[in-house]
């Protein structure tokens, strides 16, 4: 009986806390969690970067990198216009993992997406805007620019870096 009274009294005290007290408790819990989460995230990013750099090194590619972590190599230059936000990009592509497993490939005709608007990988939106029509490129998307923590729940596992071998065939309004 004393245990039940103690539980009820604790519940009553918690329920009677002001909103500011609850906010302060939430801030304390948040700050306690922030450091371990930052440490874990830095470890994941470091591991991903090491794996990507080893992959690039084995192939002796001279890739460029953006501030977001996207790596790209344009291996065939086209002579068409530069892709830009708000236009449709028509692409041929092959998507694979660092281990070489092919996940997806464009079919018989180029596939299209609306740059900076359609629901495709953020790394693809970023990378396509560096290409001219006719360019062929390799884009390496770390997990945070690809399918993140959950993968695509089909062929791309959670926390996977993906490689696009891509050709920008055309752009249209």
N, C-alpha and C positions, 0 to 999 in steps of 0.2 A: 504494500500500500504506500509506504514512504517513497518507493521508487516511482510510482505513478504520479504522486504529488510533485516530486522533483521534476519529472519530465513535463508535466503541465505547467509548472512555474517557469521553467526555462522557455517553453513555447510562448507563454504569455509575455515574458520579458522581451523576447525576440520580436514578437508581433507588435509590441508597443514601442519599438524603437522608431525614432523619427526617420524621415527619408534621408536627412543629411547623415545620420549615423549609419544607415544602410549603405549610402554612397561611400562614406569613408571606409567602411569594412570592405566594400568591393574594390576600392582603390588600393588598399593594402594587399588584398589577395592578388590583384592584377600586377602590382609591382613585384610581389614575391615570385610570380610566375614568369615575368618578363625576362629576367636574366637566364634562367635555364632554357627557355624557348629560343632566345637569341643565340645561345651557345650551341644548341642542337642544330639550329638552322645554318649557322656558319659552318658547322661540321659537314652537313649535307652538301652545301654549295661547294665547299672545298673538295669533297670526294667527287662530285659531279664534274667539276672543272678538271681535276686530275685525270679522270677517265676520258673526258673529251680530248684533252691535250695529248694523251697517249694514242688515241685513235687517229688524230690528225698527224702526229709524228710518224706513226707506222706507215701512213700513206704518203708521207713527205709532201703534204699540201702546205701551201703558203696562204693561210686563211686570214681574213680580217675579222675583227671582233667589234661589236657595238657595246655601248654602255650597259645594255640590258643582259648581255651574255650570249647573244646570237652570234654564231660564227658563220661566215659566208665566203664562198669562192666562186667567182664568175669565170667559168672555163671556156665559154664561147660567147663572143660579143655579137649582139645583134645590132641593127641599125635603125630600129624603130623608136617610137616615142617612149619616154619614161612612164612607168606606171604611177598612178597617183590616186589619192583617196577619192571616193565617190564614183569611181569608174569600175566597170566589170573587168576582172582579169580572167583570161582564158588560158589555162595551163595544162601541160602534160606533166605528170609527176610519178615518182616512185618513192614510197616512204618505207624506211627500214630502221632497225634498231642498231645500236653499237655492236651487237654480236653478229650482225649480218643478216638476221632474219628479216625477210621482206614482209611488210604488213599490208600495204595497200599499193595500188597502181591505178592510174587513170585508164579508162576503157578505150573504146575505139575512136572517140573524138575528145577534144579538150574539154575539161570541166571548168566551170566558171564560179566565181564568187565576187561579191561586192566588197572592194577594198575598204578596210576600216569599219565595215558595218556587218558583214555576215558572220555567222557563228563558226569560225574556223580558228585554228591556233593563233594566238596573238603573235607568235614568232613568224608565222606565215605572212600576216598583215605587215609586220615590220620589214621582213625580207623582200617581199614582192615590190615594195616601193623603191628598192635600190636597183631594180632591173628595167632594162629597155626591152621592147618587143624584139624577139629573136634571141635574147640572152638565154644561156643555159648556165645553171648554177647549182652548187651544193649549199644547202642551208642546214646547219646543225642547231637544233632547238633543244636547250636544256629543259628539264621537266617543267619549270615554272613558266616557260614560253610555249609548252606543248600541252600535255594532258594532265599535268600536275600529280597530285596525291592519289587520284583514283584511276588514272589511265583512261582508256576509252571504253572499258568494260567489254571489249571484244578481243582485239588483237594486240593492243598496246598496254603492257602491264603498268601498274602504278609506279610513279617516280622514274619514268623512262625518258631518256634522251632520244630524240628521233632525228633522222637524217632525211631531208628532202633532196632528191635529185630532180630538179625542176627546170622546165622550159616555159618561158612566157611567150605564148603563141600570139596573143592579141590582147588589146584593151579596147573597150567600148563604153560609151555613156549609157 
